[in-house]
Amino acid sequence: MKKISVLIPCYNEEENVGPISQAVIEVLEKQLPQYDYELVFIDNDSRDNTRPILRKLCAENPKIKAIFNARNFGQFNSPYYGMLQVTGDCVIEMVADFQDPVDMIPKYVQAWEEGYKIVIGIKTSSQENKVMYWLRSCYYRIIKRLSDVEQIEHFTGSGLYDREFIEVLRKLDDPTPFLRGIVAELGFRRKEIPYEQPKRRAGKTSNNFYRLYDAAMLSVTSYTKVGLRLATFIGAVSCVVSMIVAVVYLVMKLIWWDRFPAGMAPMLIGMLFLGSVQIFFIGMIGEYVLSINQRVMKRPLVVEEERINFPEEKKKRKDKKKEKKD
């Protein structure tokens, strides 16, 4: 019997983890009874009652498992790490707030049985903020044009991934993984299933400007050279223009030395322009250096604080009990 793993990353989702677990299990047991399953939550150091609720769910159902991170390791590391911990023949990643519809699960599995190693959901529309959806569309189009690798528009990471793909992810050993880019880069046969993104069931999103900016810069520094190339080209053009202007000013001053006041305004404007360009591209280069630094340090994706209902964890507890008796 094949086994399906459903991975749900969560952070401050006390209102959603109970309903999402119930909804996922209902779909798996009623629509996919021929498969074994496990439901794995990976909690990114929630500050509300998410963890006590997960402990209760795990106690009631041994097929529900949980991994508690020692601290918040970011929106990319935690789900990626969770995908490496599951035991199924495939893993389906979904968010806890119901913005990835649970009725997509049978569609993912059907495409998987057709031979696709990767089956992903693509947002064709959203019931959330229309302005944000439009801005995301603009971002995806820009990054798609600039990237050296194919980028998938409106792909959030939700989808089904075969065990074979998971083993490849394990070998990558990337401390700053960007799954959306990796899926496109590795070239596995995949199927894209469109869906409309519903509103959050409850609670507030943890996304803010900093998190969105972090995601955007990770994709830019991981899959494009545009920042460094722009710095080179604009620097070269500014240098040529500055030299031409300097020569023109010198010639005009030599010819009309008694009538042509050079003035301070052109010098100040030129200095401010060139200074702002330099500062912008120093920051851009800094983003690339930061990305390199994070990869060179080789820090772990996640440090676990606790895991519940995993077989190896039960074995460790039995071994400890034996040691105490001895």
Sine and cosine of phi, psi and omega as CSV:
sin_phi,cos_phi,sin_psi,cos_psi,sin_omega,cos_omega
0.00,0.00,0.80,-0.60,0.03,-1.00
-0.95,0.32,0.48,-0.88,-0.04,-1.00
-0.88,-0.48,0.75,-0.67,0.04,-1.00
-0.96,-0.27,0.79,-0.61,0.11,-0.99
-0.97,-0.23,0.76,-0.65,0.09,-1.00
-0.93,-0.37,0.88,-0.48,-0.03,-1.00
-0.97,-0.25,0.78,-0.62,0.01,-1.00
-0.80,-0.60,0.98,-0.22,0.12,-0.99
-0.95,0.32,0.57,-0.82,0.00,-1.00
-0.54,-0.84,0.47,-0.88,0.08,-1.00
-0.46,-0.89,0.91,-0.41,-0.04,-1.00
0.81,0.59,0.84,0.54,-0.03,-1.00
-0.85,-0.53,0.68,0.73,-0.06,-1.00
-0.87,0.50,-0.49,0.87,-0.02,-1.00
-0.99,0.12,-0.20,0.98,-0.14,-0.99
-0.91,-0.42,-0.45,0.89,-0.13,-0.99
-0.90,0.44,-0.59,0.81,0.04,-1.00
-0.92,0.40,-0.82,0.57,0.02,-1.00
-0.87,0.49,-0.63,0.78,-0.03,-1.00
-0.93,0.37,-0.61,0.79,0.03,-1.00
-0.90,0.43,-0.67,0.74,0.02,-1.00
-0.90,0.44,-0.69,0.73,-0.03,-1.00
-0.92,0.40,-0.68,0.73,-0.01,-1.00
-0.91,0.41,-0.71,0.70,-0.01,-1.00
-0.90,0.44,-0.62,0.79,0.03,-1.00
-0.88,0.47,-0.69,0.72,0.02,-1.00
-0.91,0.43,-0.70,0.71,-0.04,-1.00
-0.91,0.42,-0.69,0.73,-0.07,-1.00
-0.97,0.23,-0.54,0.84,-0.05,-1.00
-1.00,0.00,-0.66,0.75,-0.10,-1.00
-0.99,-0.14,-0.34,0.94,-0.02,-1.00
-0.73,-0.68,0.82,0.58,-0.07,-1.00
-0.93,0.37,-0.27,0.96,-0.03,-1.00
-0.98,0.17,-0.02,1.00,-0.01,-1.00
-0.91,-0.41,0.58,-0.82,0.24,-0.97
-0.99,0.17,0.31,-0.95,-0.04,-1.00
-0.48,-0.88,0.30,-0.95,0.21,-0.98
-0.62,-0.79,0.56,-0.83,0.03,-1.00
-0.89,-0.45,0.91,-0.41,-0.10,-0.99
-0.92,-0.39,0.85,-0.53,0.14,-0.99
-0.98,-0.18,0.71,-0.71,0.15,-0.99
-0.87,-0.50,0.91,-0.41,-0.11,-0.99
-0.99,-0.12,0.79,-0.62,-0.10,-1.00
-1.00,-0.09,0.81,0.59,0.05,-1.00
0.90,0.43,0.82,0.57,0.03,-1.00
-0.90,0.45,0.53,-0.85,-0.02,-1.00
-0.96,-0.27,0.05,1.00,0.03,-1.00
-0.95,-0.31,-0.53,-0.85,-0.05,-1.00
-1.00,-0.08,0.35,0.94,-0.03,-1.00
-0.86,0.50,-0.72,0.70,-0.07,-1.00
-0.92,0.40,-0.72,0.70,0.07,-1.00
-0.85,0.52,-0.60,0.80,0.03,-1.00
-0.92,0.39,-0.66,0.75,0.03,-1.00
-0.90,0.43,-0.64,0.77,0.04,-1.00
-0.87,0.49,-0.66,0.75,0.01,-1.00
-0.91,0.41,-0.69,0.73,0.01,-1.00
-0.88,0.47,-0.66,0.75,0.00,-1.00
-0.92,0.39,-0.58,0.82,0.01,-1.00
-0.93,0.36,-0.54,0.84,-0.03,-1.00
-0.99,0.16,-0.47,0.88,-0.08,-1.00
-0.64,-0.76,0.92,-0.38,-0.03,-1.00
-0.92,0.40,-0.26,0.97,0.03,-1.00
-0.99,0.15,-0.17,0.99,0.10,-1.00
-1.00,-0.07,0.82,-0.57,-0.03,-1.00
-0.85,-0.52,0.35,-0.94,-0.01,-1.00
-0.59,-0.81,0.61,-0.80,0.13,-0.99
-0.84,-0.54,0.81,-0.59,0.02,-1.00
-0.95,-0.30,0.87,-0.50,0.03,-1.00
-0.97,0.24,0.52,-0.85,0.00,-1.00
-0.93,0.38,-0.49,0.87,0.09,-1.00
-0.42,-0.91,0.00,-1.00,0.02,-1.00
-0.98,0.21,0.91,-0.41,-0.04,-1.00
-0.98,-0.21,0.27,0.96,0.10,-0.99
0.99,-0.13,0.28,-0.96,-0.11,-0.99
-0.97,0.25,-0.23,0.97,-0.02,-1.00
-0.97,-0.25,-0.67,0.74,-0.07,-1.00
-0.90,0.43,-0.68,0.73,-0.10,-0.99
-0.90,0.44,-0.78,0.63,0.04,-1.00
-0.89,0.46,-0.63,0.78,0.00,-1.00
-0.88,0.48,-0.72,0.70,0.02,-1.00
-0.89,0.46,-0.67,0.75,0.01,-1.00
-0.87,0.49,-0.60,0.80,0.02,-1.00
-0.89,0.45,-0.49,0.87,-0.01,-1.00
-0.99,0.16,-0.19,0.98,-0.07,-1.00
-0.99,-0.17,-0.21,0.98,-0.08,-1.00
-0.97,0.24,0.27,-0.96,-0.09,-1.00
-0.88,-0.47,0.06,1.00,-0.07,-1.00
-0.98,0.19,0.17,-0.99,0.09,-1.00
-0.96,0.29,-0.32,0.95,0.13,-0.99
-0.49,-0.87,0.31,-0.95,0.05,-1.00
-0.78,-0.62,0.70,-0.71,0.08,-1.00
-0.94,-0.34,0.87,-0.50,0.01,-1.00
-0.99,-0.14,0.75,-0.66,0.01,-1.00
-0.62,-0.79,0.40,-0.92,0.08,-1.00
-1.00,0.04,0.31,-0.95,-0.10,-1.00
-0.99,0.12,-0.24,0.97,-0.15,-0.99
-1.00,-0.05,0.18,0.98,0.03,-1.00
0.96,0.30,0.20,0.98,0.06,-1.00
-0.98,0.20,-0.22,0.97,0.24,-0.97
-0.97,-0.24,0.97,-0.25,-0.12,-0.99
-0.86,0.51,0.69,-0.72,-0.02,-1.00
-0.94,0.35,-0.36,0.93,0.02,-1.00
-0.96,0.28,-0.02,1.00,0.11,-0.99
-0.98,0.21,-0.33,0.94,-0.08,-1.00
-0.85,0.53,-0.78,0.62,0.03,-1.00
-0.87,0.49,-0.56,0.83,0.02,-1.00
-0.92,0.40,-0.67,0.75,0.05,-1.00
-0.87,0.50,-0.74,0.67,-0.07,-1.00
-0.91,0.41,-0.64,0.77,0.02,-1.00
-0.87,0.49,-0.70,0.71,0.03,-1.00
-0.91,0.41,-0.59,0.81,0.04,-1.00
-0.89,0.46,-0.68,0.73,0.01,-1.00
-0.93,0.37,-0.35,0.94,0.07,-1.00
-0.98,0.22,-0.15,0.99,0.08,-1.00
0.90,-0.43,0.02,1.00,0.00,-1.00
-0.99,0.16,0.77,-0.64,0.02,-1.00
-0.98,0.21,-0.44,0.90,0.01,-1.00
-0.73,-0.68,0.77,-0.64,0.08,-1.00
-0.77,-0.64,0.87,-0.49,-0.12,-0.99
-0.84,-0.54,0.45,-0.89,0.07,-1.00
-1.00,-0.07,0.70,-0.72,0.01,-1.00
-0.88,-0.48,0.84,-0.55,0.03,-1.00
-0.95,0.30,0.86,-0.51,0.09,-1.00
-0.99,-0.12,-0.33,0.94,0.06,-1.00
-0.30,-0.96,0.16,-0.99,-0.05,-1.00
-0.57,-0.82,0.64,-0.77,0.08,-1.00
-1.00,0.07,-0.03,1.00,0.06,-1.00
-0.99,0.17,-0.27,-0.96,-0.04,-1.00
-0.83,0.56,0.86,-0.52,-0.05,-1.00
-0.92,0.40,-0.58,0.82,0.00,-1.00
-0.90,0.43,-0.69,0.72,0.02,-1.00
-0.89,0.45,-0.63,0.78,0.02,-1.00
-0.90,0.44,-0.65,0.76,0.03,-1.00
-0.91,0.41,-0.67,0.74,0.02,-1.00
-0.89,0.45,-0.65,0.76,0.05,-1.00
-0.89,0.45,-0.64,0.77,0.02,-1.00
-0.87,0.49,-0.69,0.73,0.03,-1.00
-0.89,0.46,-0.69,0.73,0.01,-1.00
-0.87,0.49,-0.74,0.68,-0.03,-1.00
-0.88,0.48,-0.64,0.77,-0.01,-1.00
-0.91,0.41,-0.67,0.75,-0.01,-1.00
-0.91,0.42,-0.76,0.65,-0.06,-1.00
-0.92,0.39,-0.50,0.86,0.04,-1.00
-0.92,0.40,-0.62,0.79,0.01,-1.00
-0.96,0.29,-0.57,0.82,-0.10,-1.00
-1.00,0.08,-0.41,0.91,-0.15,-0.99
-0.97,0.25,0.54,-0.84,0.11,-0.99
-0.98,0.19,-0.32,0.95,-0.01,-1.00
-0.91,-0.41,0.56,-0.83,0.04,-1.00
-0.83,0.56,0.74,-0.68,0.06,-1.00
-0.92,-0.40,0.61,-0.79,-0.09,-1.00
-0.99,-0.15,0.86,-0.51,-0.04,-1.00
-0.96,0.29,0.67,-0.74,0.08,-1.00
0.82,0.57,0.63,0.78,0.10,-0.99
-0.95,-0.32,0.87,-0.49,-0.09,-1.00
-0.99,-0.14,-0.15,0.99,-0.07,-1.00
0.91,-0.41,-0.29,0.96,0.00,-1.00
-0.94,0.35,0.73,-0.68,0.01,-1.00
0.29,-0.96,-0.11,-0.99,0.02,-1.00
-0.94,-0.35,0.70,-0.72,-0.03,-1.00
-0.78,-0.62,0.81,-0.59,-0.01,-1.00
-0.94,0.34,0.42,-0.91,0.02,-1.00
-0.83,0.56,-0.58,0.81,0.01,-1.00
-0.88,0.47,-0.65,0.76,0.04,-1.00
-0.93,0.37,-0.62,0.78,0.01,-1.00
-0.88,0.47,-0.63,0.78,0.02,-1.00
-0.91,0.42,-0.56,0.83,0.08,-1.00
-0.91,0.40,-0.67,0.74,0.04,-1.00
-0.87,0.50,-0.62,0.78,0.00,-1.00
-0.88,0.47,-0.60,0.80,-0.03,-1.00
-0.98,0.20,-0.31,0.95,-0.03,-1.00
-0.90,0.43,-0.62,0.79,0.02,-1.00
0.81,0.59,0.76,0.65,-0.02,-1.00
-0.99,-0.16,0.88,-0.47,-0.02,-1.00
-0.97,0.26,-0.26,0.97,0.06,-1.00
-0.78,-0.63,0.94,0.34,-0.11,-0.99
-0.97,0.26,0.63,-0.78,0.09,-1.00
-0.85,-0.53,1.00,-0.02,-0.16,-0.99
-0.84,0.54,-0.61,0.79,-0.05,-1.00
-0.88,0.48,-0.60,0.80,0.05,-1.00
-0.98,0.21,-0.61,0.79,-0.03,-1.00
-0.89,0.45,-0.66,0.75,0.00,-1.00
-0.85,0.53,-0.68,0.73,0.00,-1.00
-0.96,0.27,-0.57,0.82,-0.12,-0.99
-0.95,0.31,-0.64,0.77,-0.14,-0.99
-0.97,0.25,-0.33,0.94,0.16,-0.99
0.98,0.21,0.30,0.95,0.08,-1.00
-0.91,0.43,0.51,-0.86,0.06,-1.00
-0.89,0.45,0.81,-0.59,-0.07,-1.00
-0.69,-0.72,0.33,-0.94,0.09,-1.00
-0.82,-0.58,0.66,-0.75,0.00,-1.00
-0.95,-0.30,0.80,-0.60,-0.01,-1.00
-0.91,-0.42,0.87,-0.49,-0.03,-1.00
-0.97,0.25,0.49,-0.87,0.09,-1.00
-0.38,-0.93,0.36,-0.93,0.09,-1.00
-1.00,-0.09,0.78,-0.63,-0.03,-1.00
-0.98,0.20,0.87,-0.49,0.04,-1.00
-0.98,0.19,0.09,-1.00,0.06,-1.00
-0.96,0.26,0.35,-0.94,0.12,-0.99
-0.85,0.52,0.65,-0.76,0.03,-1.00
-0.92,0.40,-0.70,0.72,-0.03,-1.00
-0.32,-0.95,0.27,-0.96,0.04,-1.00
0.98,0.18,0.02,-1.00,-0.01,-1.00
-0.94,-0.35,0.58,-0.81,0.04,-1.00
-0.92,0.38,0.56,-0.83,0.04,-1.00
-1.00,0.04,-0.07,1.00,0.03,-1.00
-0.95,0.31,0.68,-0.73,0.10,-1.00
-0.63,-0.78,-0.08,-1.00,-0.06,-1.00
-0.86,0.51,-0.67,0.74,-0.05,-1.00
-0.90,0.44,-0.69,0.72,-0.01,-1.00
-0.91,0.42,-0.66,0.75,0.02,-1.00
-0.92,0.40,-0.64,0.77,0.04,-1.00
-0.90,0.43,-0.65,0.76,0.01,-1.00
-0.88,0.48,-0.68,0.74,0.03,-1.00
-0.90,0.44,-0.68,0.73,-0.02,-1.00
-0.90,0.44,-0.70,0.71,-0.04,-1.00
-0.94,0.34,-0.53,0.85,0.04,-1.00
-0.90,0.44,-0.65,0.76,0.03,-1.00
-0.94,0.35,-0.59,0.81,0.01,-1.00
-0.92,0.40,-0.76,0.65,-0.07,-1.00
-0.96,0.29,-0.42,0.91,-0.03,-1.00
-1.00,0.08,-0.51,0.86,-0.17,-0.98
-0.76,-0.65,0.16,0.99,0.06,-1.00
-0.68,-0.73,0.42,-0.91,0.12,-0.99
-0.94,-0.34,0.11,0.99,-0.20,-0.98
-0.88,0.48,-0.60,0.80,-0.02,-1.00
-0.89,0.46,-0.74,0.67,-0.01,-1.00
-0.93,0.37,-0.64,0.77,0.00,-1.00
-0.92,0.40,-0.65,0.76,0.04,-1.00
-0.88,0.47,-0.66,0.75,0.02,-1.00
-0.86,0.51,-0.67,0.74,0.00,-1.00
-0.91,0.40,-0.76,0.65,-0.07,-1.00
-0.92,0.38,-0.74,0.67,-0.03,-1.00
-0.92,0.39,-0.60,0.80,0.07,-1.00
-0.88,0.48,-0.68,0.73,0.01,-1.00
-0.91,0.41,-0.71,0.71,0.00,-1.00
-0.90,0.44,-0.69,0.73,0.01,-1.00
-0.88,0.47,-0.63,0.78,0.01,-1.00
-0.90,0.45,-0.71,0.70,-0.01,-1.00
-0.90,0.44,-0.72,0.70,0.00,-1.00
-0.88,0.47,-0.68,0.74,0.01,-1.00
-0.88,0.47,-0.66,0.75,0.02,-1.00
-0.91,0.41,-0.65,0.76,0.02,-1.00
-0.90,0.45,-0.72,0.69,0.01,-1.00
-0.88,0.47,-0.66,0.75,0.00,-1.00
-0.89,0.46,-0.69,0.73,0.01,-1.00
-0.91,0.42,-0.69,0.73,0.02,-1.00
-0.87,0.50,-0.71,0.70,0.02,-1.00
-0.89,0.46,-0.66,0.75,-0.01,-1.00
-0.89,0.45,-0.72,0.69,0.00,-1.00
-0.88,0.47,-0.72,0.69,-0.01,-1.00
-0.89,0.45,-0.60,0.80,0.01,-1.00
-0.94,0.35,-0.61,0.79,0.02,-1.00
-0.93,0.38,-0.62,0.78,-0.03,-1.00
-0.97,0.24,-0.75,0.66,-0.02,-1.00
-0.92,-0.38,0.83,0.55,-0.10,-0.99
-0.87,0.49,-0.47,0.88,-0.05,-1.00
-0.99,-0.12,-0.13,0.99,-0.05,-1.00
-0.85,-0.53,-0.14,0.99,-0.11,-0.99
-0.94,-0.35,0.98,-0.18,0.05,-1.00
-0.99,0.11,0.87,-0.50,-0.02,-1.00
-0.91,0.42,-0.68,0.74,0.03,-1.00
0.96,0.27,0.27,-0.96,-0.01,-1.00
-1.00,-0.05,-0.39,0.92,-0.09,-1.00
-0.85,0.53,-0.77,0.64,0.01,-1.00
-0.86,0.51,-0.62,0.79,0.00,-1.00
-0.91,0.42,-0.70,0.72,-0.01,-1.00
-0.91,0.42,-0.69,0.73,0.01,-1.00
-0.89,0.46,-0.70,0.71,0.01,-1.00
-0.89,0.45,-0.68,0.74,0.01,-1.00
-0.90,0.43,-0.68,0.73,0.01,-1.00
-0.91,0.41,-0.65,0.76,0.00,-1.00
-0.90,0.44,-0.78,0.63,-0.03,-1.00
-0.90,0.43,-0.60,0.80,0.03,-1.00
-0.90,0.44,-0.67,0.74,0.00,-1.00
-0.92,0.40,-0.63,0.78,0.04,-1.00
-0.89,0.46,-0.68,0.73,0.00,-1.00
-0.89,0.45,-0.71,0.71,-0.02,-1.00
-0.89,0.45,-0.67,0.74,0.01,-1.00
-0.86,0.51,-0.73,0.68,-0.08,-1.00
-0.98,0.18,-0.39,0.92,0.16,-0.99
-0.90,0.43,-0.66,0.75,0.07,-1.00
-0.90,0.44,-0.65,0.76,0.02,-1.00
-0.90,0.44,-0.71,0.70,0.04,-1.00
-0.89,0.45,-0.58,0.82,0.05,-1.00
-0.87,0.49,-0.59,0.81,0.05,-1.00
-0.89,0.45,-0.67,0.74,0.04,-1.00
-0.91,0.42,-0.68,0.74,0.01,-1.00
-0.89,0.45,-0.66,0.75,0.04,-1.00
-0.87,0.49,-0.68,0.74,0.03,-1.00
-0.88,0.47,-0.68,0.73,0.04,-1.00
-0.90,0.44,-0.68,0.74,-0.03,-1.00
-0.87,0.49,-0.69,0.72,0.00,-1.00
-0.90,0.44,-0.58,0.81,0.00,-1.00
-0.97,0.26,-0.59,0.80,-0.04,-1.00
-0.93,0.36,-0.58,0.81,-0.05,-1.00
-0.92,0.39,-0.41,0.91,0.07,-1.00
0.83,0.56,0.67,0.74,0.07,-1.00
-0.96,0.29,0.42,-0.91,-0.01,-1.00
-0.91,0.40,0.49,-0.87,0.03,-1.00
-0.86,0.51,-0.72,0.69,-0.08,-1.00
-0.52,-0.85,0.56,-0.83,0.18,-0.98
-0.94,-0.35,0.86,-0.52,-0.05,-1.00
-0.99,0.15,0.58,-0.81,0.14,-0.99
-0.98,-0.18,-0.60,0.80,-0.04,-1.00
-0.32,-0.95,0.51,-0.86,0.17,-0.99
-0.69,-0.72,0.57,-0.82,-0.13,-0.99
-0.81,-0.59,0.69,-0.73,0.09,-1.00
0.95,0.33,0.29,0.96,0.11,-0.99
-1.00,0.03,0.68,-0.73,-0.06,-1.00
-0.82,0.57,-0.68,0.74,-0.03,-1.00
-0.91,0.41,-0.47,0.89,0.02,-1.00
-0.94,0.34,-0.65,0.76,0.04,-1.00
-0.90,0.44,-0.63,0.78,0.01,-1.00
-0.89,0.45,-0.67,0.74,0.02,-1.00
-0.87,0.49,-0.66,0.75,0.00,-1.00
-0.91,0.42,-0.64,0.77,0.03,-1.00
-0.90,0.43,-0.66,0.75,0.01,-1.00
-0.89,0.46,-0.64,0.77,0.01,-1.00
-0.91,0.42,-0.65,0.76,0.02,-1.00
-0.89,0.45,-0.65,0.76,0.02,-1.00
-0.89,0.45,-0.67,0.74,0.02,-1.00
-0.87,0.49,-0.64,0.77,0.00,-1.00
-0.92,0.40,-0.63,0.78,0.01,-1.00
-0.92,0.39,-0.64,0.77,0.01,-1.00
-0.92,0.40,0.00,0.00,0.00,0.00
